[in-house]
């Protein structure tokens, strides 16, 4: 399968953007629960803190994807294996983010009180 350099750049950019967005969502979710002024700012600015997190996550994803897609980089066909590894790293980041948020809320709900 032959992919153009532009498509490879877009794939790479969106994978990196997705990873950064997952880290952002994980961090802002926990921070907003521990730091009420952040949660209040999200509520005031976006009408609900989850809507705010979603909008900010979308902005981060789009901006990082666009910036990385526009940066000059040559990705040859031999680097497809690197992109596959990057996809696995993204899967791992997703699992870690899920475990961190789940663990935090389990702690908050059952162990903290």
N, C-alpha and C positions, 0 to 999 in steps of 0.2 A: 504494500500500500504506500503510495507516494503522497506525501502531504507537502504543500507549499510552505516556504519559510514564514509567510505571513500567518498561515493557520497555526503553525507550530508556536509562533510568538504569542498568538492569542490564547492558545491552550495553556502555555506556560504562565502568561499573565493572569488568566482567570483562576488557575490553581493557586498561585501565590496570593491573589486577592481573596480567594475563599478561605485559605488558611489564616490570613490576617484578620478577616472578618469573624471567623470562629473564635479566635483569641480575644478580639474586641468584645463580642457578645458574652463570652464567659466572664471576662473581667468586669464589664459594666454591670452584668447581672448580680454578681457577688458584691461589688462595690456599692451599688445602689441599695442593696439590702443592709449593708453595714454602715453606710453614710447617708442618712435620710435627706440631707440637702440635695444630693444628686438625684434621688428618686423624686423629690418635690420639683426640682427643675425640669426633669423629664415630663412630669405630669402637667406642669404649668405650660411648658413650651409646646407639647405635642398632644395634650388632652388626656393621655394615659402613658404611664411609664413604659409599657410594652410596645406601644405605637412608636414612642420616641426611640427605643432601642432598635426597632425594625427600620425606621427611617434612617437613623445614623448608620446602621449596618449596611443598608442599601447604598448610601452615599459612599461609604468607605469602599465597598466592593466595586462600585462603578468607577470611582476615581482611581483606585489602585490598578484596576484592569486597564483603564484607558492610558494611564501614565506608562505602565510597563509595556503595553502594546505599542506605544509610540516611541519608546526608547530604542535606539539602534542596537540590534543584536542579530548575529547570524547563528541560526540553529540549523545544522545540517541533519540529514536523514539519520546519521549515526547517533545522534543525540536523542532519538526517540526513546531509547532505553532509559535515559535520564528522566524524561518526562513520565515514563511509567513509574519509575522510582518516586518521583515527585507526587504522583497520584496516590501511591501507597502512604507517603508521608502525610498527605492530606487526610486520608482515611484515619491514620493514627491520631492526628491532631483532633479530628472530629470525635473519635472515641474518648480521648483524654478530656476534651472539653465537656462531653456528656457526663463522664464519670465525675469530674470536678463539680459541675453544677448539681448533679444528683446527690453526691456526697455532702455538699454544702447544705442543701435543703433537708436532707435526712438529719444532719447534725442540728440544724435550726429547729426542726419539728420535734425531734425525739430526744436528743441528747443535751441540748443547751438548757432546757428548763427543768 
